[in-house]
Amino acid sequence: MTGELEVGDPEDLTHLHEAARRVARLPAAERLAYVRADRWIGYTGATRVITRLEELLTWPAKQRMPNLLLIGPTNNGTSMIVEKFRRTHPPISPPWGCSAPGRVGSGRRGAGGECAARRRPPGRSRPAGRRTRPGSGPGRAWR
């Protein structure tokens, strides 16, 4: 042994899977972007959670809807599970043009799910019929 490492032909990528070869042939900036991008790894627990979220999404409407609390240690994939589900099911705007962040209520028609902008007259900061106590602050309402 001479102590020197023998380097193979840098163009010989036959030891890599075809998908990895395609990435390896990209320019350096594109390879970095590819490596740094989020990846979905569908391990058993994550797949089970996604299946449960799908069930909850299609659950028939009723007074007390079921829910799911997803908790786990840091760097265990909980945020990626939620992101995967969000990407699979993008928000749908109702026909009157309001987006999800402005909604009030459960989001179902007839259950208070109208758009907040549609329920409030222009210039009103809170729904009609609610008053605030003097000195109670903007977020504390009483009837």
C-alpha positions as CSV (number, residue, x, y, z in Angstrom):
1,M,0.0,0.0,0.0
2,T,1.3,3.4,-0.9
3,G,-1.2,5.4,1.2
4,E,-2.9,7.0,-1.8
5,L,-6.5,6.4,-2.5
6,E,-7.4,5.3,-5.9
7,V,-10.2,7.3,-7.4
8,G,-12.4,5.7,-10.0
9,D,-13.7,7.4,-13.1
10,P,-15.9,10.3,-11.9
11,E,-18.3,9.7,-14.8
12,D,-18.8,6.0,-13.8
13,L,-22.1,6.1,-11.9
14,T,-23.1,2.5,-12.5
15,H,-23.0,1.7,-8.8
16,L,-25.9,4.2,-8.3
17,H,-29.6,3.6,-8.8
18,E,-30.9,5.3,-12.0
19,A,-32.8,7.9,-10.0
20,A,-29.6,8.8,-8.1
21,R,-27.7,8.9,-11.4
22,R,-30.0,11.6,-12.7
23,V,-29.5,13.7,-9.6
24,A,-25.7,13.2,-9.7
25,R,-25.5,14.5,-13.2
26,L,-27.3,17.8,-12.3
27,P,-25.2,21.0,-11.9
28,A,-24.0,21.6,-8.3
29,A,-26.7,24.2,-7.4
30,E,-29.5,21.9,-8.6
31,R,-28.1,19.0,-6.7
32,L,-27.9,21.0,-3.5
33,A,-31.5,22.2,-4.0
34,Y,-32.6,18.6,-4.5
35,V,-30.8,17.3,-1.4
36,R,-32.2,20.2,0.8
37,A,-35.8,19.7,-0.3
38,D,-38.3,18.0,2.0
39,R,-38.9,14.3,1.5
40,W,-41.8,12.2,2.5
41,I,-40.8,9.0,4.2
42,G,-43.9,6.9,4.6
43,Y,-42.9,4.8,7.6
44,T,-45.7,2.7,9.2
45,G,-46.7,5.2,11.9
46,A,-46.8,8.1,9.5
47,T,-48.9,6.2,7.0
48,R,-51.3,5.2,9.8
49,V,-51.7,8.8,10.8
50,I,-52.4,9.9,7.2
51,T,-55.0,7.2,6.9
52,R,-56.7,8.4,10.1
53,L,-56.6,12.0,8.8
54,E,-58.3,10.8,5.6
55,E,-61.0,9.2,7.7
56,L,-61.6,12.4,9.6
57,L,-61.8,14.4,6.5
58,T,-64.6,12.3,5.1
59,W,-66.4,11.9,8.4
60,P,-70.1,12.8,8.2
61,A,-71.1,16.1,9.8
62,K,-72.5,15.8,13.3
63,Q,-72.7,17.9,16.5
64,R,-69.4,16.6,18.1
65,M,-66.9,15.9,15.4
66,P,-63.9,13.5,16.2
67,N,-60.5,15.0,16.2
68,L,-56.8,14.0,16.3
69,L,-53.9,15.4,18.4
70,L,-50.6,14.6,16.8
71,I,-47.6,14.8,19.2
72,G,-44.1,13.4,19.0
73,P,-40.5,14.1,19.8
74,T,-38.6,16.8,17.9
75,N,-37.4,15.7,14.5
76,N,-39.7,12.7,14.5
77,G,-41.7,13.8,11.4
78,T,-44.9,15.2,12.9
79,S,-44.7,18.5,11.0
80,M,-44.0,16.6,7.8
81,I,-47.1,14.4,8.3
82,V,-49.2,17.5,8.6
83,E,-47.5,19.1,5.6
84,K,-48.0,16.0,3.5
85,F,-51.7,16.0,4.3
86,R,-52.0,19.8,3.6
87,R,-50.3,19.3,0.2
88,T,-52.6,16.4,-0.6
89,H,-55.7,18.5,0.3
90,P,-55.3,22.1,-0.6
91,P,-57.8,24.6,0.8
92,I,-61.0,25.1,-1.2
93,S,-62.5,28.6,-1.4
94,P,-66.3,28.8,-1.2
95,P,-68.2,30.2,-4.3
96,W,-68.5,33.6,-2.6
97,G,-64.8,34.1,-2.8
98,C,-63.6,34.0,0.8
99,S,-60.5,32.0,1.8
100,A,-60.2,29.7,4.8
101,P,-58.4,32.1,7.1
102,G,-61.4,34.5,7.1
103,R,-64.0,31.8,7.9
104,V,-66.2,31.8,11.0
105,G,-67.6,28.7,12.5
106,S,-67.2,25.1,11.5
107,G,-66.9,25.7,7.7
108,R,-70.1,23.9,6.8
109,R,-72.9,25.8,5.3
110,G,-75.8,26.4,7.7
111,A,-73.5,25.9,10.7
112,G,-72.1,29.4,10.9
113,G,-69.5,28.6,8.3
114,E,-70.1,31.8,6.3
115,C,-67.1,34.0,5.4
116,A,-66.4,36.6,8.1
117,A,-66.3,39.4,5.5
118,R,-69.7,38.3,4.3
119,R,-71.3,38.3,7.8
120,R,-69.9,41.7,8.8
121,P,-70.9,45.0,7.3
122,P,-68.0,47.0,5.9
123,G,-66.1,48.9,8.6
124,R,-67.3,46.8,11.5
125,S,-64.5,45.2,13.5
126,R,-66.6,42.5,15.2
127,P,-70.0,40.8,14.6
128,A,-73.1,42.9,15.2
129,G,-74.8,42.4,18.6
130,R,-71.6,42.2,20.6
131,R,-70.4,44.9,22.9
132,T,-67.3,45.4,24.9
133,R,-67.1,46.6,28.5
134,P,-65.3,49.9,29.0
135,G,-61.6,49.1,29.6
136,S,-62.1,45.4,28.7
137,G,-59.9,45.5,25.6
138,P,-60.6,44.7,22.0
139,G,-60.7,40.9,22.4
140,R,-63.0,40.5,25.4
141,A,-66.7,40.6,24.5
142,W,-69.7,40.3,26.7
143,R,-73.4,40.2,26.1
